Amino acid sequence: MSFMTVFVLIAALFAAISLFNGVVSMAHGGAPDQESSHWLMLKRVGWQGLALLFMVLALLSNLQ
């Protein structure tokens, strides 16, 4: 298993954790959810973007 594979898996795991935190926050609702929903979504999208970047880098490194 290469380092890039590990990086992709870690980023995907953090994206899943961020998604779970967002769902739990929505389930509780109320003012705290309204204040933190944007930040939680931004974190999730960031982790997904990082995982995608690592996947592209891993694919490009295997071409050579």
Secondary structure, 3 states (H helix, E strand, C coil): CCHHHHHHHHHHHHHHHHHHHHHHHHHHCHHHHHHHHHHHHHHHHHHHHHHHHHHHHHHHHHHC
